């Protein structure tokens, strides 16, 4: 894994490029390199994982092509064999050399042959064309700027500090901020800066003759294959087992030590158990909490002991979480409201201290196999809502509006959220509204420029609609962003075994009866885990990876909250913010999630503007 940045702009210099790459040094402390020619600039920071020799140095050249590459192609040896049959020869064991020669042979179609995670930039000097590729699931980030015949790109937003004008650096995208205040992250192709976008997963960008065109090379739709219900359950289980073993083993391809983030959950337990079977003793890492309702380190330790891993754990305290706030936006270069950023950053540090350079993070099992408890709850609520009918909804809405005028404080917001839900047509609009942490009315009061999120057009079974929405938004722009930044801050590589595209395509077709059965979430995946672990070790209540945020806010963050939220920067309504802080300081009931989102944004904004 590495960091990349670059531009096509004759007004910029090689010094600008060096600044863009220097600020992402943590992504690649082992080596650096630049290509600069006639206003075309490609910069690279290397974290050596495969072929540790100088032969893997980037930018890498082949004929008229120049490449910089962040990520890994796990099946590069198989692709290399195909290329050798086509007459190509190789001077290194680097996957980068395979990528550049695959592009030389097959053009932009080469990415369809790759199993991996990647953000790739390839410049063709003969055709004067730049190509940017992002992997299918969006494991690796890639931002870009395209305006007036110029292009810039980078692995992280912070690189753009050295490219954008002062005005562009200050202009916040109000759609992105609206989304952040609603759900705690920024999804789709948006970034917090209006001038900068994210290249969507499964897409590539071609920049030639001053114009950028974006094309999709891979997509997945969660449309179940009902014919699979005619198959025996054991046949489906065997197919899933083969896919899981292949996907997980590919993620062990490395010339450096590899470890696993282990919770007591189904997904990380399965990753650890499968790979222990094939590779023997692993290194595992766990974060715990003093607050018992959030702590699963004891259960994780039992799993580690059963599998014989070399296990490291740390119990996270309020003071640990408090201390990290000072460098929170050195780690996360965009506003990020997921409080599990805190334990993810600390567990990445544990791996780094242990000398591990690659860690496997078992994300996406919930989105692919129906693991969130909210799925069963929201299906039930949607059914109840439909029973109301249009007349019942209209009557309920009138009651809610009246009660909102009478009921003070946070209760009015809860009623407002219920009113929002009642007004939605179609399940996915209902789902988007119900996972939002605040009512539209409350958000507009604090942030007058608030806009509703644009909906995603989804069809089919409502469980699959939720899984697909979470996979394409929450998974990509919250979880993967979080893991990428936390691991890269510690200069280690995070890999995602469940996001092998073959496994994703299998799960997308899986009938919902195998995702939730008799109220049991992740039914088929748990059946598979039963082949590797005793039932008593994984049949545990789901706790997730979140931190005890509300308790920490109540007890420990008063000084910082008052200092940071006291300045609204002309973005938020000063009167509403003052009232929110006053209620918080007086111990009244407040929307703690919204308070955290506002704090997170202000923390980012103050650092961003101070540095720019």
N, C-alpha and C positions, 0 to 999 in steps of 0.2 A: 504494500500500500504506500501511497505517496501523496504529494500535492502538486497540482498543476495550475498554471496561469499563463495568460498570453493576450495578444491583441493583434489586429491589423489596423495600423494607424500611422501614417507617415509623420504626424506631428509629435509622436512620442519617441522616447529614447531607450536605449538599452538599460540606462540607470532606472527608468520607470519600471521596466520589467524586473530588474533585480530587487526593487522594493516590493513588488507584488509577490515575489516568491519568498523573500526574506521573512515576511510577516507570517508565513505558514510553515516556518521551519520545523515546528513540532511534528508536522505530518511526515517529514522526511529528513531526519538529522544526519543520515549516513553519507549523503552525497548531494551535489547540486549541479545543474547545468543549464545553459541558455543557448537558443538559436536566435539570431537577429540579422535580418537581411531585407533591405528595401521596405522598412516599415512593418515587416512580419516578425512577430516575436513569440517564441515558445519558451516557457521557463518550467523547470522541474526540480522538485525536492524528493530525494529518494529515501525510502525505508526498505532496506534490503531484506527480502524474504525468500525469493527464488533466484538462484545463481548469484551468490554474494560477491562475485568477482567484478572487476572493472568492465568486463564484457557486457554487463547489464546496464552500463551508464546510459543516461538519457540527457538530452534528446538523442535518439538513434536515427541513423540515416540509411536509406537503401535506394539506390538510383535517384529518382527525382523526389522521393518521399522523405519526410521528417516526422517523427512521432514522439509524443510525450504521453504517458499512460499512468493512470492511478487505478490500482486494483489488482486482480488476479484472474487469469484464465486457467481454470483447474484442469481442463482437458487439453492443454496446449500440446502435450506429447502426441495425442491422437491426431490433432490438426497438423502438427509437424510432419507426421508420417505421410499424410495426404499430400502435403506440399513437396516432400522428397520425391514421391512418385511422379509429381508434376515437373520435376527437374530442379527444384530449389535445393541449395545447400545451406548449412548453418555453421556459424562460428562460435556460438554460445549455447548455453542451456537455459537461456532467458525466455520467458513467455512474451516479452516485448518484441523480440526478433520474430517470433511466430506471428504476432499480430500484424506487424508492418508488412511481412511477406504475404500473409493471408489477404490483406487489403490490396496489395500489388496484384495478386492473382484473381480475386473475386470482387474487388471493389467494395462498395458499402454492404453488399450481401454477406460479407465475411462474418459479421456479428451473429448471423443466424447459426453459425457453426460452433459458437463459443458457449461453454458452460462456465459461468463466472460472474464476477462483479467488476464493473469498470466504468471509468470516465476517460475517454480517449480523445486526443486531438491529433489529427494527421494533416499535414500540409503537403500539397502536391505543387512543387515549384514549377513544373512544366505547364500545368493547367491553371496555376495561380488560384487554387481552390483550397479552402480549409474545411475539414470535416470534424464535427464534434459528435461523439456517441455516448449515450448513457445506458447502463445495463437495464435489463427487462423490468426488474422489480424496483429499481431506484435505490439500491444499497449504497452506491457511491454518488455523492452530490456533484452537481455541475451547474453553475450560474453563468449567465451570459448577458451582454449588453450589445444591442444593435441599433445604431442610429446614424443617419446621414452618411452612409457608406463606410462606417467604421464598426468594428467588432472587438469586444473584449470578453474574456471568459476566465473562470477560476473555480477551484474546488471549494473556496469559502468566500463569503461576502467581504471579509476584511481586506482581501486583495484589491477590491475596487476603490478603497480609500486612496490608492495611488494612481487611479485612472480617471475617476469621475471629476467633473467640475465641482466647486464648492456648493453651487446651487443644487446640483443633482444629488450630492451627498446628504443634503438637508431635507429633500422632498420625500415625505413618508407616503406610502400607498395607503389611502384610507380604506380601500377594500381589504387589504391585507391586515390592517390593524383591526378592522371590524371582525374579521375571522378570528384573529388572535384573542380578542376579548370574549368572543363567543365560545371557543373550544380550546384555547390555550396553545395553538400552533397555527402556522400559515401553510395552507395547502395549495394544491394545483400548481400552476406555473408561477405563482406570485412570490415576491420577496417583500420584505418590509420597505425596501427602497423602490420607488416608482420606476426608476430607470433600469432596474436590474430584474431579470426573470430567471426562473429555473427551467432548464431543459427537462421536459417530462420523461419519466421512465419509459423505456422501450422506444425511444425516438432518437433521431439524429438530425443535426443541423448542418447544412452546407452553405458556406459563404463564398460567393464568387461574383466578381464584377460589382462589388459594393452592395449586393443583396443577399439577405439571409432567407433560406427556405427550410422548413422543418417537416420531416416525414416520420411516420410511425412505421417501425419494422416488426413490432410484436405487440399483441394485446391479448387479454384474457377476459372472458365473460363468464360469470358464475351461473351457467345454465346446466342444471343437473341432467344427467343421462338416465332417463327412467328405465331404459333397457337393462341397466346394471342391476335393477331389482330382481331380474331373472337369474342372475349369477348367484352362486353359493357364497355365503359370507366369508368362508375360509379362502375362496379364490381371490376375493377382493383384498383380504388381509395379506395373502401371500404377495400379491402385486404391490401393495403398499410397503410391505417389508423389503422387497427387492429395491424399490425406489428409494426408500429411506436409507438403506445400507449404501447404495451407490452415491446418493447426494451427500451423506455424512462423510463417507470415506474420501470423496473428492476434496472436501474442506480440510483434510489433513495434509494436503500437498504443500510442503514447505521444507526449507533447508535450515529452519530454526525451531526452537521449542514451541509446542502448542499446548494450550490449556482450555478449560471450559468454565463458563459462568454457570454455577449450579445453584438453583433454588430448590425448593421441595416440589416444584410443579411438574406436570406431566412432560412438558417439552424438553426442559433441560435434563430431566432424569433419563428420557429416552436417548438423547444425544450422548450423554455420558455412558449409559449402559451399552448402546450399540458399539461405540468406539472402543470401550474397554474390551469387549468381546474380540475385536479385530486387532487392537494394538497393545493390549495389556494396560498397565498402570498409567493413569493420566494425572495431570495437575488440575485440581478444581478449586474454585474461589466463590465465597459466599459473604454477603453482607447481612448482618442481623440488626435488630433494634431492641432497646430496653423496653419499649412499649409492646407488651405481649400480643396485642391484637394485630400487630404488624410483623412480628418476628417469626420467621420460619427457619432460622439457622439451625435449630436443634434437629428438625426433621431432615434438613439437607445433610447434616453431619451423619445421620443414620444411613442415608443413601450412599454417601461417600464411603463410610466404613464397610457397608455391604459390598460395594464394588471395588474396594481396596485402593481408592485414589489417594494421592498426596494432597491433603485438604488444608486450605487456609481460609480463615474467617475473621471478620472484624465486626464488632458491635458498634454501630453508629450512634453517636450521642448528639444532643441538641447543640453542644458546643462545636462539634465537627461540622454540622450543617451551617452553623452561624459563621464559622471561619471561612467556609468556601464561598460565601457571598461576595467577598472582596475580589475574587478572581473568576466569578461566575461567567462574566462576559468576556474574559480572556478565552474561556472554553467554548461558550456558545455565542457565535457572532451575530445571531438574530434573536429576537425575543422568543423565549421558550418557556411555556408555563407548566410543563409536566414536572411535578416535584420529584419523580423518580430519577430525574437528572442527577440528583444528589447522590443516592446510593450507586448509580451506574458509574459516576465519576470515581467514587471511592473504590469500587470493586475493580475498576480498570487499574487504579493505582496499586492494588494488591498484586495483580498479575505482573505489573511492571517490576515491582520490588522483588518478586520471586524469579526474575530472569526470563519470564515468558514473553515472547515477542508476537505471538498470534493467539487470539482467544476466540472461541466459538460462543456466540450468543444465540440462545434458542428462541428467537422471536418468530412470530407469524403463525404459530400453531393454533392460536385462538381464532384468528381471522380465517384461516384455511379450513379448519375442522369444527367450527362452531363452539368455541370454548368459553366465551364470556357469559356470565350468569345473566346479564342484562338481556341477552337474546330471548330467553324464555319469558322473562318479565314483560318485555315490550311486545312480544307476540300476543300475550294475554291482554295487555292494555289496549292494543289496537283492536282486538276482537270486541272488547267492552265498548270502545268508542264507536265502532260501527253499529252496535246495537242501539245507540242513541238515535240514529237517523238524523236527517237535516233539521227537523223541528226540535228534537231534543237538544241538539248542539246549539241552536239559536237561543233556546231558553236558558241553557246552562251558561252561555256566554253573557247573557244579560245579568244573571245572578252573580257571575264572577266580577263583572264591571262594577256592580253595586257594592259588592263586598270589598273590592279593592279600594273604593273611596272611604269605606268605614274602617277597614283594617290597617293599622299602622305598620311601618318598618318592613322587615324582611318578609312578613307574612303576605304583604301586598305584592311583593315580587313573586312569591310562590304562586299566588293566584294569577298574576300576570303571565307566568310561564304556562299555567294551565289554559289560560285564554288563548295564548299563542298556539298551543297544541290543538285545541278545538277548531281553530280556524284553518288548519292545514288539510289539503286534499291530497290523497295519495300517500302510500305508506312511507316512501323514502323521505318525503317532506316532513312527515310526522316524526320520523327517526332523527333527522337532522335537528329538529326543534327540541326534541326531548333530551338529546345528549348535550344541548347547550346549557351552560351553567347559570345563565341569567335570562330574564325576560327581555324582549326587544325594548320595552318601555324603560327598564332600568338602564340598559346599555345606552340608549339614546340620551338619557338624562346625564350620564357621566361623559359620554363621547357624542356630542351633537352630530358628528359626521357619520355615525354608525349606519351601515347598510346590511341588509340580510344577505346571508350566504347564497350563492347561486347553487341551484340543485343539480344533482347528477341524474341523468335519465337511466333508470334501471328497470328491468322487467323480471317476471318470474316469481318464484317462491319468496316470501318475505324474509325468511331466514337467510337465503342466499343474497337478497338485496342488502341486508345488514352486513354480511360477511364481505361482499364486494365493496361496499362503501368504506368499511373500515380498512380493507386491504389497500385500496387505492388512495385513501386520504390519511387516515390515522396511522397506518403502518408506515407509509413512506415518509410523511412530513413530521411526524412526532417521534415514533420509536426509532426508525432508522437514522434520522437526523441526530437524535440523542446519543445512540450508540457510536455513530461515526465520530462525533465531536469529543465524547468522553474518552474513547480509546485513543484517538489521535492526539489529544492533549498530553497523553502519557507516552506517545510515540510507540504504540502497539497497534497491531492490525486486528480489527473485529470482523469476524465472518459469520454468515447467516445460513446455516445448513438447511433450514426449512424453505429457503427462497430459491432453491434450485428450480428452474422453470418447468422441469418435467414433473416435479412434485406439485407445483402450483397448478399445472394443467390437470393433473389427476384429481386434486381436491376440488377444483372448480366444477368438475363433472359429477362428483360424488353425490348421490341422492341424499336429501336432507335426513332421511330415516337413519343414515349411518353417521350423521353429525350429532343430532340430539335424539335420543331414544329413551322413552319412558322417563323423561325429565333429566336424563343423564347427558351432560354436555361432552363433546369430544369422544363420542362413543367408540368409533372405530380406532382412533388413535390410542385410547386407553386399552382397548383389546390387544393392540399391538404391543404396548408397554408390558402387558401381562406375560408376554413371551420372554421378557428380559428381567423383570423385577417381581418379587412377591407382592401380592395385592395389598397387604397392609402397609407397604412403604410408599404407595402412590395414591391410595384412596383417601385423600386428605382434603379438608376444606380449602378452597381457592382463596389466596390472599393477595396475589399480584405482587408487584415490586414497588409499590408506592411508599412514601414516607408519611409519618404522622403529622401532616402539615398543619392541620387546624390547631393541634396541641402546641406545636412549636410557635405558631403565630401568636397564640394567646399568651404564651409564657416567656418568649425569648427574643422576639424581634421588634419590640416597641420602639426603641431608639432609631433603628435603621428605617423602619416603616415611616415614622414621622419625618425623618430627615429626607427620605427619597420621595415620599408622596406629597410632601408639603409644597413642592414646586410642580405646577401643572404644565409648564412649558408652553402655555397657550394652546395646548392640544385638547385638554380635558376641561370640563366645566368646573371652575374653581369653587363655586358654592357647593356643588354636589360632592366634590372631593373632600372639602372641609368637613361636611356633615358626616361622610363615611368615616373619616379619621376620628372625628369626635365620638361617634358611636363606638368605634373600635377601642379608643382610649378609655371610655367609660364602661367597657365590658358588656355593652349591649349586643344583641344578636345581629350579626352582619353576614353578608355573603363572603365567606372566607376565600372561596375560590376566585371570585372576581377581585377581591383585595390582592390576592397573590398575583393574578394576571396583571393588574395595574402596577404593582410593585416591580414585577419582572420587566415590564415594558419600560418603566421609568429608569430602572437600573441600567438597562441596555442603552436607552436614549441619552442619558447623562454621560455615559462612558463614550458613546459614539460621537456625540457633539463635542465633548471635551478633547478627544483625540483628533478631531477634524477641524 
